Amino acid sequence: MLEWLAAIAALVLFLALLPRVLQRTKTAPRKIGGGSGVMIGIGLAFAMVFDPKAAQAIEVIDQKQDESEDAESGDRP
């Protein structure tokens, strides 16, 4: 339940700050990169946090990495 409250709070905060971020990118002089990279980064961060399949894939990769490190060091699993 606490996770959902944290997610809702993060979403509300993001939505509250979004108009300011977008306004700043429109009124600022045109720079290389602009603000689109920031928006893509935020979207990817939310996708990684709230996508259960991605989280499961990361856990599997970490587990395989640990197993390969154990095999290299000679430890028994």
Buried (B, 14 or more C-beta within 10 A) or exposed (E): EEEEEEEEEEEEEEEEEEEEEEEEBEEEEEEEEEBEEEBEEBEEEBEEEEEEEEEEEEEEEEEEEEEEEEEEEEEEE
